[in-house]
Amino acid sequence: MTAELKPGTGSEPGGGQEQEPPAPRESDGWRILSYLIGGMALYGAAGWLIDHFTGLTVLFPIGMILGIGLSIALIIFRETRR
């Protein structure tokens, strides 16, 4: 006969208590918005600068899209580690 592990009984690793996600802070929205704008501005500026000196007109939009993508990845990484 085997015993079944029931959630919340203390028979699980970590005490068996479910952890609630942290409550959002008032500054979370501003932080996320600043990551998005900052990533787009930084990589867009780098794309524009390289575009200006090489003459490849496609690098500016690629830089902006790359900046937004990396910003979203950073936001997801930081929010899931809290």
Summary of the structure (lengths in Angstrom):
residues: 82
radius of gyration: 22.0
end to end distance: 40.0
largest distance: 74.5
contacts: 169
relative contact order: 0.12
helix: 65%
strand: 0%
